[in-house]
Amino acid sequence: MYSDNVVARRTLQENVELIEELNAQRTELKDVRGALSDLKGAMGFQRTKNAQMESELQQRRPAMRRQTKEMQKLSNQLSVGEETV
């Protein structure tokens, strides 16, 4: 029979994995919404007030995603590290 500690650790790890999957899906949804917005703009359905700001945002998105993923990874490492202490 598993000890409570092993069950709790396994449950925590499953929760971390589910949260990571949820965050990945949220990121994918944001990307799709951004692409849809870009398509609408290209087709003339939507007019942006400042095209330069939109362009800068598009250029910065990949770096922002990488930074967010790195922060999530570090946060998960911290939470897993704290439970082993």
PDB file with SEQRES, HELIX, SHEET and CRYST1 records, atoms N, CA, C and O in Angstrom:
SEQRES   1 A   85  MET TYR SER ASP ASN VAL VAL ALA ARG ARG THR LEU GLN          
SEQRES   2 A   85  GLU ASN VAL GLU LEU ILE GLU GLU LEU ASN ALA GLN ARG          
SEQRES   3 A   85  THR GLU LEU LYS ASP VAL ARG GLY ALA LEU SER ASP LEU          
SEQRES   4 A   85  LYS GLY ALA MET GLY PHE GLN ARG THR LYS ASN ALA GLN          
SEQRES   5 A   85  MET GLU SER GLU LEU GLN GLN ARG ARG PRO ALA MET ARG          
SEQRES   6 A   85  ARG GLN THR LYS GLU MET GLN LYS LEU SER ASN GLN LEU          
SEQRES   7 A   85  SER VAL GLY GLU GLU THR VAL                                  
HELIX    1 AA1 ASP A    4  MET A   43  1                                  40    
HELIX    2 AA2 ALA A   51  THR A   84  1                                  34    
CRYST1    1.000    1.000    1.000  90.00  90.00  90.00 P 1           1          
ATOM      1  N   MET A   1       0.849  -1.181   0.000  1.00  0.00           N  
ATOM      2  CA  MET A   1       0.000   0.000   0.000  1.00  0.00           C  
ATOM      3  C   MET A   1       0.892   1.242   0.000  1.00  0.00           C  
ATOM      4  O   MET A   1       1.911   1.288   0.689  1.00  0.00           O  
ATOM      5  N   TYR A   2       0.499   2.231  -0.773  1.00  0.00           N  
ATOM      6  CA  TYR A   2       1.288   3.455  -0.880  1.00  0.00           C  
ATOM      7  C   TYR A   2       1.107   4.315   0.355  1.00  0.00           C  
ATOM      8  O   TYR A   2       0.032   4.374   0.952  1.00  0.00           O  
ATOM      9  N   SER A   3       2.194   4.981   0.720  1.00  0.00           N  
ATOM     10  CA  SER A   3       2.083   5.907   1.843  1.00  0.00           C  
ATOM     11  C   SER A   3       1.393   7.177   1.368  1.00  0.00           C  
ATOM     12  O   SER A   3       1.341   7.462   0.172  1.00  0.00           O  
ATOM     13  N   ASP A   4       0.870   7.927   2.317  1.00  0.00           N  
ATOM     14  CA  ASP A   4       0.180   9.179   1.977  1.00  0.00           C  
ATOM     15  C   ASP A   4       1.103  10.136   1.249  1.00  0.00           C  
ATOM     16  O   ASP A   4       0.665  10.878   0.371  1.00  0.00           O  
ATOM     17  N   ASN A   5       2.380  10.124   1.609  1.00  0.00           N  
ATOM     18  CA  ASN A   5       3.354  11.017   0.992  1.00  0.00           C  
ATOM     19  C   ASN A   5       3.520  10.699  -0.494  1.00  0.00           C  
ATOM     20  O   ASN A   5       3.597  11.611  -1.317  1.00  0.00           O  
ATOM     21  N   VAL A   6       3.574   9.421  -0.838  1.00  0.00           N  
ATOM     22  CA  VAL A   6       3.737   9.015  -2.233  1.00  0.00           C  
ATOM     23  C   VAL A   6       2.495   9.395  -3.043  1.00  0.00           C  
ATOM     24  O   VAL A   6       2.611   9.884  -4.167  1.00  0.00           O  
ATOM     25  N   VAL A   7       1.337   9.177  -2.483  1.00  0.00           N  
ATOM     26  CA  VAL A   7       0.085   9.515  -3.167  1.00  0.00           C  
ATOM     27  C   VAL A   7      -0.005  11.027  -3.360  1.00  0.00           C  
ATOM     28  O   VAL A   7      -0.378  11.496  -4.435  1.00  0.00           O  
ATOM     29  N   ALA A   8       0.334  11.784  -2.330  1.00  0.00           N  
ATOM     30  CA  ALA A   8       0.286  13.243  -2.421  1.00  0.00           C  
ATOM     31  C   ALA A   8       1.262  13.747  -3.471  1.00  0.00           C  
ATOM     32  O   ALA A   8       0.933  14.648  -4.244  1.00  0.00           O  
ATOM     33  N   ARG A   9       2.451  13.177  -3.505  1.00  0.00           N  
ATOM     34  CA  ARG A   9       3.469  13.591  -4.485  1.00  0.00           C  
ATOM     35  C   ARG A   9       3.001  13.283  -5.907  1.00  0.00           C  
ATOM     36  O   ARG A   9       3.156  14.099  -6.816  1.00  0.00           O  
ATOM     37  N   ARG A  10       2.429  12.100  -6.082  1.00  0.00           N  
ATOM     38  CA  ARG A  10       1.929  11.703  -7.407  1.00  0.00           C  
ATOM     39  C   ARG A  10       0.784  12.615  -7.846  1.00  0.00           C  
ATOM     40  O   ARG A  10       0.715  13.019  -9.007  1.00  0.00           O  
ATOM     41  N   THR A  11      -0.103  12.931  -6.921  1.00  0.00           N  
ATOM     42  CA  THR A  11      -1.219  13.825  -7.224  1.00  0.00           C  
ATOM     43  C   THR A  11      -0.710  15.212  -7.593  1.00  0.00           C  
ATOM     44  O   THR A  11      -1.195  15.824  -8.545  1.00  0.00           O  
ATOM     45  N   LEU A  12       0.265  15.704  -6.840  1.00  0.00           N  
ATOM     46  CA  LEU A  12       0.839  17.013  -7.122  1.00  0.00           C  
ATOM     47  C   LEU A  12       1.493  17.027  -8.500  1.00  0.00           C  
ATOM     48  O   LEU A  12       1.328  17.987  -9.253  1.00  0.00           O  
ATOM     49  N   GLN A  13       2.221  15.989  -8.832  1.00  0.00           N  
ATOM     50  CA  GLN A  13       2.879  15.915 -10.137  1.00  0.00           C  
ATOM     51  C   GLN A  13       1.842  15.882 -11.266  1.00  0.00           C  
ATOM     52  O   GLN A  13       2.028  16.531 -12.296  1.00  0.00           O  
ATOM     53  N   GLU A  14       0.767  15.137 -11.079  1.00  0.00           N  
ATOM     54  CA  GLU A  14      -0.306  15.098 -12.082  1.00  0.00           C  
ATOM     55  C   GLU A  14      -0.931  16.480 -12.248  1.00  0.00           C  
ATOM     56  O   GLU A  14      -1.235  16.899 -13.365  1.00  0.00           O  
ATOM     57  N   ASN A  15      -1.120  17.186 -11.134  1.00  0.00           N  
ATOM     58  CA  ASN A  15      -1.681  18.532 -11.193  1.00  0.00           C  
ATOM     59  C   ASN A  15      -0.763  19.474 -11.962  1.00  0.00           C  
ATOM     60  O   ASN A  15      -1.222  20.278 -12.773  1.00  0.00           O  
ATOM     61  N   VAL A  16       0.538  19.368 -11.701  1.00  0.00           N  
ATOM     62  CA  VAL A  16       1.510  20.204 -12.417  1.00  0.00           C  
ATOM     63  C   VAL A  16       1.435  19.928 -13.914  1.00  0.00           C  
ATOM     64  O   VAL A  16       1.449  20.858 -14.720  1.00  0.00           O  
ATOM     65  N   GLU A  17       1.357  18.654 -14.288  1.00  0.00           N  
ATOM     66  CA  GLU A  17       1.277  18.300 -15.704  1.00  0.00           C  
ATOM     67  C   GLU A  17      -0.001  18.830 -16.339  1.00  0.00           C  
ATOM     68  O   GLU A  17       0.021  19.310 -17.472  1.00  0.00           O  
ATOM     69  N   LEU A  18      -1.114  18.747 -15.618  1.00  0.00           N  
ATOM     70  CA  LEU A  18      -2.377  19.259 -16.140  1.00  0.00           C  
ATOM     71  C   LEU A  18      -2.342  20.777 -16.303  1.00  0.00           C  
ATOM     72  O   LEU A  18      -2.868  21.314 -17.277  1.00  0.00           O  
ATOM     73  N   ILE A  19      -1.726  21.457 -15.352  1.00  0.00           N  
ATOM     74  CA  ILE A  19      -1.604  22.916 -15.434  1.00  0.00           C  
ATOM     75  C   ILE A  19      -0.727  23.296 -16.624  1.00  0.00           C  
ATOM     76  O   ILE A  19      -1.035  24.247 -17.343  1.00  0.00           O  
ATOM     77  N   GLU A  20       0.359  22.562 -16.834  1.00  0.00           N  
ATOM     78  CA  GLU A  20       1.223  22.838 -17.985  1.00  0.00           C  
ATOM     79  C   GLU A  20       0.468  22.645 -19.291  1.00  0.00           C  
ATOM     80  O   GLU A  20       0.609  23.447 -20.215  1.00  0.00           O  
ATOM     81  N   GLU A  21      -0.329  21.593 -19.374  1.00  0.00           N  
ATOM     82  CA  GLU A  21      -1.123  21.336 -20.576  1.00  0.00           C  
ATOM     83  C   GLU A  21      -2.155  22.443 -20.790  1.00  0.00           C  
ATOM     84  O   GLU A  21      -2.357  22.904 -21.914  1.00  0.00           O  
ATOM     85  N   LEU A  22      -2.801  22.861 -19.714  1.00  0.00           N  
ATOM     86  CA  LEU A  22      -3.782  23.939 -19.798  1.00  0.00           C  
ATOM     87  C   LEU A  22      -3.127  25.237 -20.265  1.00  0.00           C  
ATOM     88  O   LEU A  22      -3.682  25.943 -21.107  1.00  0.00           O  
ATOM     89  N   ASN A  23      -1.960  25.551 -19.729  1.00  0.00           N  
ATOM     90  CA  ASN A  23      -1.252  26.759 -20.138  1.00  0.00           C  
ATOM     91  C   ASN A  23      -0.846  26.690 -21.606  1.00  0.00           C  
ATOM     92  O   ASN A  23      -0.908  27.693 -22.317  1.00  0.00           O  
ATOM     93  N   ALA A  24      -0.434  25.519 -22.057  1.00  0.00           N  
ATOM     94  CA  ALA A  24      -0.077  25.354 -23.475  1.00  0.00           C  
ATOM     95  C   ALA A  24      -1.298  25.587 -24.362  1.00  0.00           C  
ATOM     96  O   ALA A  24      -1.194  26.212 -25.418  1.00  0.00           O  
ATOM     97  N   GLN A  25      -2.449  25.086 -23.933  1.00  0.00           N  
ATOM     98  CA  GLN A  25      -3.665  25.286 -24.713  1.00  0.00           C  
ATOM     99  C   GLN A  25      -4.099  26.747 -24.702  1.00  0.00           C  
ATOM    100  O   GLN A  25      -4.605  27.251 -25.704  1.00  0.00           O  
ATOM    101  N   ARG A  26      -3.906  27.426 -23.582  1.00  0.00           N  
ATOM    102  CA  ARG A  26      -4.215  28.852 -23.525  1.00  0.00           C  
ATOM    103  C   ARG A  26      -3.328  29.627 -24.485  1.00  0.00           C  
ATOM    104  O   ARG A  26      -3.792  30.528 -25.184  1.00  0.00           O  
ATOM    105  N   THR A  27      -2.041  29.271 -24.516  1.00  0.00           N  
ATOM    106  CA  THR A  27      -1.108  29.923 -25.426  1.00  0.00           C  
ATOM    107  C   THR A  27      -1.520  29.694 -26.872  1.00  0.00           C  
ATOM    108  O   THR A  27      -1.496  30.615 -27.689  1.00  0.00           O  
ATOM    109  N   GLU A  28      -1.897  28.466 -27.177  1.00  0.00           N  
ATOM    110  CA  GLU A  28      -2.343  28.151 -28.536  1.00  0.00           C  
ATOM    111  C   GLU A  28      -3.592  28.958 -28.890  1.00  0.00           C  
ATOM    112  O   GLU A  28      -3.703  29.464 -30.006  1.00  0.00           O  
ATOM    113  N   LEU A  29      -4.516  29.080 -27.966  1.00  0.00           N  
ATOM    114  CA  LEU A  29      -5.718  29.861 -28.201  1.00  0.00           C  
ATOM    115  C   LEU A  29      -5.383  31.328 -28.463  1.00  0.00           C  
ATOM    116  O   LEU A  29      -5.952  31.945 -29.363  1.00  0.00           O  
ATOM    117  N   LYS A  30      -4.457  31.888 -27.675  1.00  0.00           N  
ATOM    118  CA  LYS A  30      -4.028  33.268 -27.897  1.00  0.00           C  
ATOM    119  C   LYS A  30      -3.430  33.436 -29.282  1.00  0.00           C  
ATOM    120  O   LYS A  30      -3.704  34.420 -29.969  1.00  0.00           O  
ATOM    121  N   ASP A  31      -2.604  32.465 -29.697  1.00  0.00           N  
ATOM    122  CA  ASP A  31      -1.989  32.523 -31.020  1.00  0.00           C  
ATOM    123  C   ASP A  31      -3.042  32.505 -32.119  1.00  0.00           C  
ATOM    124  O   ASP A  31      -2.964  33.266 -33.083  1.00  0.00           O  
ATOM    125  N   VAL A  32      -4.025  31.630 -31.963  1.00  0.00           N  
ATOM    126  CA  VAL A  32      -5.082  31.528 -32.968  1.00  0.00           C  
ATOM    127  C   VAL A  32      -5.886  32.824 -33.023  1.00  0.00           C  
ATOM    128  O   VAL A  32      -6.213  33.309 -34.106  1.00  0.00           O  
ATOM    129  N   ARG A  33      -6.206  33.383 -31.859  1.00  0.00           N  
ATOM    130  CA  ARG A  33      -6.933  34.651 -31.838  1.00  0.00           C  
ATOM    131  C   ARG A  33      -6.123  35.761 -32.492  1.00  0.00           C  
ATOM    132  O   ARG A  33      -6.668  36.588 -33.224  1.00  0.00           O  
ATOM    133  N   GLY A  34      -4.817  35.776 -32.226  1.00  0.00           N  
ATOM    134  CA  GLY A  34      -3.956  36.772 -32.856  1.00  0.00           C  
ATOM    135  C   GLY A  34      -3.929  36.617 -34.360  1.00  0.00           C  
ATOM    136  O   GLY A  34      -3.993  37.604 -35.092  1.00  0.00           O  
ATOM    137  N   ALA A  35      -3.833  35.377 -34.829  1.00  0.00           N  
ATOM    138  CA  ALA A  35      -3.829  35.116 -36.272  1.00  0.00           C  
ATOM    139  C   ALA A  35      -5.157  35.519 -36.899  1.00  0.00           C  
ATOM    140  O   ALA A  35      -5.189  36.066 -38.001  1.00  0.00           O  
ATOM    141  N   LEU A  36      -6.251  35.247 -36.194  1.00  0.00           N  
ATOM    142  CA  LEU A  36      -7.574  35.639 -36.699  1.00  0.00           C  
ATOM    143  C   LEU A  36      -7.673  37.156 -36.803  1.00  0.00           C  
ATOM    144  O   LEU A  36      -8.189  37.685 -37.788  1.00  0.00           O  
ATOM    145  N   SER A  37      -7.186  37.839 -35.801  1.00  0.00           N  
ATOM    146  CA  SER A  37      -7.191  39.297 -35.819  1.00  0.00           C  
ATOM    147  C   SER A  37      -6.359  39.823 -36.985  1.00  0.00           C  
ATOM    148  O   SER A  37      -6.762  40.766 -37.667  1.00  0.00           O  
ATOM    149  N   ASP A  38      -5.197  39.208 -37.210  1.00  0.00           N  
ATOM    150  CA  ASP A  38      -4.343  39.606 -38.335  1.00  0.00           C  
ATOM    151  C   ASP A  38      -5.057  39.397 -39.663  1.00  0.00           C  
ATOM    152  O   ASP A  38      -4.989  40.249 -40.549  1.00  0.00           O  
ATOM    153  N   LEU A  39      -5.739  38.271 -39.801  1.00  0.00           N  
ATOM    154  CA  LEU A  39      -6.469  37.997 -41.036  1.00  0.00           C  
ATOM    155  C   LEU A  39      -7.595  39.003 -41.257  1.00  0.00           C  
ATOM    156  O   LEU A  39      -7.805  39.477 -42.373  1.00  0.00           O  
ATOM    157  N   LYS A  40      -8.307  39.319 -40.196  1.00  0.00           N  
ATOM    158  CA  LYS A  40      -9.378  40.306 -40.306  1.00  0.00           C  
ATOM    159  C   LYS A  40      -8.815  41.651 -40.745  1.00  0.00           C  
ATOM    160  O   LYS A  40      -9.390  42.334 -41.593  1.00  0.00           O  
ATOM    161  N   GLY A  41      -7.692  42.017 -40.159  1.00  0.00           N  
ATOM    162  CA  GLY A  41      -7.060  43.281 -40.533  1.00  0.00           C  
ATOM    163  C   GLY A  41      -6.611  43.283 -41.977  1.00  0.00           C  
ATOM    164  O   GLY A  41      -6.781  44.276 -42.685  1.00  0.00           O  
ATOM    165  N   ALA A  42      -6.035  42.172 -42.419  1.00  0.00           N  
ATOM    166  CA  ALA A  42      -5.559  42.070 -43.799  1.00  0.00           C  
ATOM    167  C   ALA A  42      -6.719  42.110 -44.789  1.00  0.00           C  
ATOM    168  O   ALA A  42      -6.569  42.590 -45.913  1.00  0.00           O  
ATOM    169  N   MET A  43      -7.860  41.610 -44.369  1.00  0.00           N  
ATOM    170  CA  MET A  43      -9.014  41.578 -45.261  1.00  0.00           C  
ATOM    171  C   MET A  43      -9.850  42.856 -45.161  1.00  0.00           C  
ATOM    172  O   MET A  43     -10.825  43.028 -45.892  1.00  0.00           O  
ATOM    173  N   GLY A  44      -9.462  43.737 -44.260  1.00  0.00           N  
ATOM    174  CA  GLY A  44     -10.166  45.010 -44.140  1.00  0.00           C  
ATOM    175  C   GLY A  44     -11.376  44.985 -43.235  1.00  0.00           C  
ATOM    176  O   GLY A  44     -12.140  45.950 -43.207  1.00  0.00           O  
ATOM    177  N   PHE A  45     -11.574  43.902 -42.490  1.00  0.00           N  
ATOM    178  CA  PHE A  45     -12.713  43.826 -41.571  1.00  0.00           C  
ATOM    179  C   PHE A  45     -12.488  44.641 -40.311  1.00  0.00           C  
ATOM    180  O   PHE A  45     -13.425  45.008 -39.602  1.00  0.00           O  
ATOM    181  N   GLN A  46     -11.228  44.910 -40.058  1.00  0.00           N  
ATOM    182  CA  GLN A  46     -10.893  45.543 -38.800  1.00  0.00           C  
ATOM    183  C   GLN A  46      -9.813  46.584 -39.089  1.00  0.00           C  
ATOM    184  O   GLN A  46      -8.829  46.285 -39.764  1.00  0.00           O  
ATOM    185  N   ARG A  47      -9.984  47.751 -38.603  1.00  0.00           N  
ATOM    186  CA  ARG A  47      -8.987  48.801 -38.827  1.00  0.00           C  
ATOM    187  C   ARG A  47      -8.273  49.069 -37.501  1.00  0.00           C  
ATOM    188  O   ARG A  47      -8.894  49.333 -36.472  1.00  0.00           O  
ATOM    189  N   THR A  48      -6.947  48.989 -37.571  1.00  0.00           N  
ATOM    190  CA  THR A  48      -6.164  49.291 -36.367  1.00  0.00           C  
ATOM    191  C   THR A  48      -5.813  50.765 -36.365  1.00  0.00           C  
ATOM    192  O   THR A  48      -5.549  51.345 -37.418  1.00  0.00           O  
ATOM    193  N   LYS A  49      -5.809  51.367 -35.202  1.00  0.00           N  
ATOM    194  CA  LYS A  49      -5.505  52.789 -35.081  1.00  0.00           C  
ATOM    195  C   LYS A  49      -4.022  53.047 -35.349  1.00  0.00           C  
ATOM    196  O   LYS A  49      -3.646  54.085 -35.894  1.00  0.00           O  
ATOM    197  N   ASN A  50      -3.199  52.092 -34.959  1.00  0.00           N  
ATOM    198  CA  ASN A  50      -1.773  52.314 -35.126  1.00  0.00           C  
ATOM    199  C   ASN A  50      -1.125  51.040 -35.654  1.00  0.00           C  
ATOM    200  O   ASN A  50      -0.839  50.124 -34.883  1.00  0.00           O  
ATOM    201  N   ALA A  51      -0.894  50.976 -36.948  1.00  0.00           N  
ATOM    202  CA  ALA A  51      -0.336  49.776 -37.576  1.00  0.00           C  
ATOM    203  C   ALA A  51       1.076  49.490 -37.075  1.00  0.00           C  
ATOM    204  O   ALA A  51       1.476  48.329 -36.991  1.00  0.00           O  
ATOM    205  N   GLN A  52       1.823  50.513 -36.749  1.00  0.00           N  
ATOM    206  CA  GLN A  52       3.191  50.316 -36.266  1.00  0.00           C  
ATOM    207  C   GLN A  52       3.191  49.590 -34.917  1.00  0.00           C  
ATOM    208  O   GLN A  52       4.012  48.701 -34.691  1.00  0.00           O  
ATOM    209  N   MET A  53       2.282  49.963 -34.031  1.00  0.00           N  
ATOM    210  CA  MET A  53       2.194  49.285 -32.738  1.00  0.00           C  
ATOM    211  C   MET A  53       1.832  47.815 -32.927  1.00  0.00           C  
ATOM    212  O   MET A  53       2.370  46.946 -32.241  1.00  0.00           O  
ATOM    213  N   GLU A  54       0.936  47.544 -33.841  1.00  0.00           N  
ATOM    214  CA  GLU A  54       0.530  46.165 -34.122  1.00  0.00           C  
ATOM    215  C   GLU A  54       1.718  45.357 -34.642  1.00  0.00           C  
ATOM    216  O   GLU A  54       1.922  44.208 -34.252  1.00  0.00           O  
ATOM    217  N   SER A  55       2.488  45.971 -35.519  1.00  0.00           N  
ATOM    218  CA  SER A  55       3.666  45.302 -36.076  1.00  0.00           C  
ATOM    219  C   SER A  55       4.693  45.003 -34.983  1.00  0.00           C  
ATOM    220  O   SER A  55       5.261  43.912 -34.943  1.00  0.00           O  
ATOM    221  N   GLU A  56       4.927  45.963 -34.108  1.00  0.00           N  
ATOM    222  CA  GLU A  56       5.870  45.757 -33.003  1.00  0.00           C  
ATOM    223  C   GLU A  56       5.390  44.642 -32.079  1.00  0.00           C  
ATOM    224  O   GLU A  56       6.185  43.825 -31.615  1.00  0.00           O  
ATOM    225  N   LEU A  57       4.108  44.617 -31.820  1.00  0.00           N  
ATOM    226  CA  LEU A  57       3.549  43.564 -30.973  1.00  0.00           C  
ATOM    227  C   LEU A  57       3.771  42.190 -31.599  1.00  0.00           C  
ATOM    228  O   LEU A  57       4.147  41.242 -30.909  1.00  0.00           O  
ATOM    229  N   GLN A  58       3.540  42.084 -32.906  1.00  0.00           N  
ATOM    230  CA  GLN A  58       3.755  40.814 -33.603  1.00  0.00           C  
ATOM    231  C   GLN A  58       5.209  40.369 -33.502  1.00  0.00           C  
ATOM    232  O   GLN A  58       5.489  39.179 -33.357  1.00  0.00           O  
ATOM    233  N   GLN A  59       6.124  41.316 -33.578  1.00  0.00           N  
ATOM    234  CA  GLN A  59       7.541  40.987 -33.489  1.00  0.00           C  
ATOM    235  C   GLN A  59       7.930  40.547 -32.085  1.00  0.00           C  
ATOM    236  O   GLN A  59       8.826  39.719 -31.922  1.00  0.00           O  
ATOM    237  N   ARG A  60       7.272  41.086 -31.080  1.00  0.00           N  
ATOM    238  CA  ARG A  60       7.629  40.786 -29.684  1.00  0.00           C  
ATOM    239  C   ARG A  60       6.950  39.535 -29.137  1.00  0.00           C  
ATOM    240  O   ARG A  60       7.397  38.981 -28.133  1.00  0.00           O  
ATOM    241  N   ARG A  61       5.887  39.087 -29.776  1.00  0.00           N  
ATOM    242  CA  ARG A  61       5.142  37.937 -29.253  1.00  0.00           C  
ATOM    243  C   ARG A  61       5.997  36.689 -29.044  1.00  0.00           C  
ATOM    244  O   ARG A  61       5.897  36.076 -27.981  1.00  0.00           O  
ATOM    245  N   PRO A  62       6.837  36.277 -30.007  1.00  0.00           N  
ATOM    246  CA  PRO A  62       7.630  35.063 -29.776  1.00  0.00           C  
ATOM    247  C   PRO A  62       8.535  35.163 -28.539  1.00  0.00           C  
ATOM    248  O   PRO A  62       8.653  34.207 -27.772  1.00  0.00           O  
ATOM    249  N   ALA A  63       9.164  36.317 -28.354  1.00  0.00           N  
ATOM    250  CA  ALA A  63      10.025  36.498 -27.180  1.00  0.00           C  
ATOM    251  C   ALA A  63       9.201  36.460 -25.898  1.00  0.00           C  
ATOM    252  O   ALA A  63       9.628  35.893 -24.893  1.00  0.00           O  
ATOM    253  N   MET A  64       8.019  37.068 -25.941  1.00  0.00           N  
ATOM    254  CA  MET A  64       7.160  37.062 -24.761  1.00  0.00           C  
ATOM    255  C   MET A  64       6.719  35.637 -24.422  1.00  0.00           C  
ATOM    256  O   MET A  64       6.654  35.269 -23.249  1.00  0.00           O  
ATOM    257  N   ARG A  65       6.417  34.834 -25.447  1.00  0.00           N  
ATOM    258  CA  ARG A  65       6.023  33.434 -25.208  1.00  0.00           C  
ATOM    259  C   ARG A  65       7.171  32.649 -24.586  1.00  0.00           C  
ATOM    260  O   ARG A  65       6.980  31.883 -23.642  1.00  0.00           O  
ATOM    261  N   ARG A  66       8.387  32.857 -25.141  1.00  0.00           N  
ATOM    262  CA  ARG A  66       9.551  32.141 -24.591  1.00  0.00           C  
ATOM    263  C   ARG A  66       9.772  32.517 -23.130  1.00  0.00           C  
ATOM    264  O   ARG A  66      10.029  31.652 -22.293  1.00  0.00           O  
ATOM    265  N   GLN A  67       9.670  33.811 -22.828  1.00  0.00           N  
ATOM    266  CA  GLN A  67       9.863  34.259 -21.453  1.00  0.00           C  
ATOM    267  C   GLN A  67       8.797  33.676 -20.525  1.00  0.00           C  
ATOM    268  O   GLN A  67       9.102  33.261 -19.407  1.00  0.00           O  
ATOM    269  N   THR A  68       7.560  33.646 -20.985  1.00  0.00           N  
ATOM    270  CA  THR A  68       6.476  33.096 -20.172  1.00  0.00           C  
ATOM    271  C   THR A  68       6.701  31.612 -19.903  1.00  0.00           C  
ATOM    272  O   THR A  68       6.526  31.152 -18.775  1.00  0.00           O  
ATOM    273  N   LYS A  69       7.089  30.861 -20.937  1.00  0.00           N  
ATOM    274  CA  LYS A  69       7.345  29.431 -20.763  1.00  0.00           C  
ATOM    275  C   LYS A  69       8.499  29.205 -19.789  1.00  0.00           C  
ATOM    276  O   LYS A  69       8.434  28.308 -18.949  1.00  0.00           O  
ATOM    277  N   GLU A  70       9.549  30.011 -19.897  1.00  0.00           N  
ATOM    278  CA  GLU A  70      10.693  29.874 -18.999  1.00  0.00           C  
ATOM    279  C   GLU A  70      10.283  30.169 -17.552  1.00  0.00           C  
ATOM    280  O   GLU A  70      10.719  29.480 -16.629  1.00  0.00           O  
ATOM    281  N   MET A  71       9.441  31.196 -17.355  1.00  0.00           N  
ATOM    282  CA  MET A  71       8.971  31.511 -16.009  1.00  0.00           C  
ATOM    283  C   MET A  71       8.113  30.376 -15.457  1.00  0.00           C  
ATOM    284  O   MET A  71       8.212  30.045 -14.276  1.00  0.00           O  
ATOM    285  N   GLN A  72       7.271  29.776 -16.301  1.00  0.00           N  
ATOM    286  CA  GLN A  72       6.441  28.659 -15.860  1.00  0.00           C  
ATOM    287  C   GLN A  72       7.307  27.475 -15.466  1.00  0.00           C  
ATOM    288  O   GLN A  72       7.060  26.816 -14.456  1.00  0.00           O  
ATOM    289  N   LYS A  73       8.331  27.214 -16.282  1.00  0.00           N  
ATOM    290  CA  LYS A  73       9.226  26.104 -16.000  1.00  0.00           C  
ATOM    291  C   LYS A  73       9.940  26.310 -14.661  1.00  0.00           C  
ATOM    292  O   LYS A  73      10.019  25.393 -13.844  1.00  0.00           O  
ATOM    293  N   LEU A  74      10.457  27.522 -14.445  1.00  0.00           N  
ATOM    294  CA  LEU A  74      11.153  27.825 -13.196  1.00  0.00           C  
ATOM    295  C   LEU A  74      10.203  27.744 -12.003  1.00  0.00           C  
ATOM    296  O   LEU A  74      10.576  27.258 -10.936  1.00  0.00           O  
ATOM    297  N   SER A  75       8.992  28.215 -12.189  1.00  0.00           N  
ATOM    298  CA  SER A  75       8.003  28.151 -11.117  1.00  0.00           C  
ATOM    299  C   SER A  75       7.689  26.702 -10.759  1.00  0.00           C  
ATOM    300  O   SER A  75       7.585  26.354  -9.583  1.00  0.00           O  
ATOM    301  N   ASN A  76       7.539  25.860 -11.780  1.00  0.00           N  
ATOM    302  CA  ASN A  76       7.274  24.442 -11.534  1.00  0.00           C  
ATOM    303  C   ASN A  76       8.447  23.782 -10.838  1.00  0.00           C  
ATOM    304  O   ASN A  76       8.250  22.957  -9.945  1.00  0.00           O  
ATOM    305  N   GLN A  77       9.662  24.128 -11.229  1.00  0.00           N  
ATOM    306  CA  GLN A  77      10.837  23.564 -10.570  1.00  0.00           C  
ATOM    307  C   GLN A  77      10.879  23.971  -9.112  1.00  0.00           C  
ATOM    308  O   GLN A  77      11.227  23.167  -8.247  1.00  0.00           O  
ATOM    309  N   LEU A  78      10.527  25.213  -8.837  1.00  0.00           N  
ATOM    310  CA  LEU A  78      10.503  25.669  -7.454  1.00  0.00           C  
ATOM    311  C   LEU A  78       9.467  24.921  -6.638  1.00  0.00           C  
ATOM    312  O   LEU A  78       9.732  24.512  -5.508  1.00  0.00           O  
ATOM    313  N   SER A  79       8.277  24.742  -7.216  1.00  0.00           N  
ATOM    314  CA  SER A  79       7.213  24.073  -6.459  1.00  0.00           C  
ATOM    315  C   SER A  79       7.548  22.612  -6.232  1.00  0.00           C  
ATOM    316  O   SER A  79       7.252  22.076  -5.164  1.00  0.00           O  
ATOM    317  N   VAL A  80       8.156  21.956  -7.204  1.00  0.00           N  
ATOM    318  CA  VAL A  80       8.551  20.552  -7.038  1.00  0.00           C  
ATOM    319  C   VAL A  80       9.707  20.472  -6.033  1.00  0.00           C  
ATOM    320  O   VAL A  80       9.757  19.555  -5.214  1.00  0.00           O  
ATOM    321  N   GLY A  81      10.625  21.426  -6.099  1.00  0.00           N  
ATOM    322  CA  GLY A  81      11.759  21.448  -5.170  1.00  0.00           C  
ATOM    323  C   GLY A  81      11.319  21.681  -3.745  1.00  0.00           C  
ATOM    324  O   GLY A  81      11.894  21.106  -2.821  1.00  0.00           O  
ATOM    325  N   GLU A  82      10.317  22.506  -3.545  1.00  0.00           N  
ATOM    326  CA  GLU A  82       9.827  22.795  -2.202  1.00  0.00           C  
ATOM    327  C   GLU A  82       9.168  21.574  -1.583  1.00  0.00           C  
ATOM    328  O   GLU A  82       9.255  21.376  -0.371  1.00  0.00           O  
ATOM    329  N   GLU A  83       8.515  20.758  -2.387  1.00  0.00           N  
ATOM    330  CA  GLU A  83       7.832  19.602  -1.822  1.00  0.00           C  
ATOM    331  C   GLU A  83       8.814  18.520  -1.402  1.00  0.00           C  
ATOM    332  O   GLU A  83       8.494  17.703  -0.539  1.00  0.00           O  
ATOM    333  N   THR A  84      10.018  18.496  -2.001  1.00  0.00           N  
ATOM    334  CA  THR A  84      11.002  17.488  -1.640  1.00  0.00           C  
ATOM    335  C   THR A  84      11.757  17.880  -0.379  1.00  0.00           C  
ATOM    336  O   THR A  84      12.407  17.038   0.240  1.00  0.00           O  
ATOM    337  N   VAL A  85      11.679  19.148   0.008  1.00  0.00           N  
ATOM    338  CA  VAL A  85      12.404  19.614   1.194  1.00  0.00           C  
ATOM    339  C   VAL A  85      11.719  19.209   2.449  1.00  0.00           C  
ATOM    340  O   VAL A  85      12.196  19.520   3.540  1.00  0.00           O  
TER     341      VAL A  85                                                      
END                                                                             
